[in-house]
């Protein structure tokens, strides 16, 4: 065997070993990236269930609380804004998730104000339709929490994997960027102030 052929075979062997070293981490990154996209789709699906309930909830409350138009309009507007904020699953940055979360938090706040209004209407709370909607809404909130927690776990797994050496080099070569997390809403770390008026 000639020296040139040996050299070529050694170079080909080195290239094949390097290629094999790249393939496994790359394929794992692709798989973990897809898991992040799937987890994000589950988050969106959970929020969509809540969105789908809101028109029925507003109609039910509207029938009993006709003059609470401002509160009902706030819910409708917050729902429209939350629906308009879309996040590209291939670009799950801290900023895009924070924007999505802010719109959803506004909707949650509007729904909370609506529930305060509903407290003034015991006849509404006693109806079967309203109770059914409240049960469904509570189930949606639970699904949202589970989906968000699952998303954060999947993202943590992905981010940890792409930051480890030598995976970080491969991630940089193929543009596997760090993904953002859902974070607690601003002020969630402070206990709510409760004031009692005894006058």
C-alpha positions, 0 to 999 in steps of 0.5 A: 500500500502506498504512502499516499493511499495510507494518508488518504485512508487516515484522513477519510477515517478522521473525517468519518470519526468527526462526522460521527461525533457530530451526528449524535449530538446534532440529532439529539438537539433536533429531537430536544428542539422538537420537544420544545415546539411540542410543549409550546403547542400544548401551552397554546392549546391549553390557553386556547381552551380558555379562550374558547370558553370566554364568549359563553361566559361573557354571554351568560354574565351579560344576561344577568348583569346587563349594566356591567358593560365595562367589565365585560368589554374589558374581558372581550378586549383582553381576549382579543389582545391575547389572541393576537399575540402569536409566538413562533415555536422556532423563536421561543425567546425570553422576550417573545414568551414574556410578551405572550405571558403579559397578554395572557396575564391581562386576560386573567386580570380581566377575568378576575374582575369579572368574577368579582362582579359575579359575586354581586349576582347570587342568582347567576352563580346558582345557574347550572350553565354558569357553574358548568362554565366555572368548572370548565374554566377552573379545569383550563387554568389547571391545564395551563399550569401543567402545560407551562410547568411541562414546557419549562422542564422541556426547555430546561432539558434542551438548554442544559444540553446545548450549553454542555461542552462539546455540544455548545460548539455544535449548537453554535455551528448549527444555530441551536439557540437558548430558549426562554422560560415562563416566569412568574408574573411581576409582583407574584413574589409579594403577598396580596394586601388584604384590608378589612373595613369594619365601619 
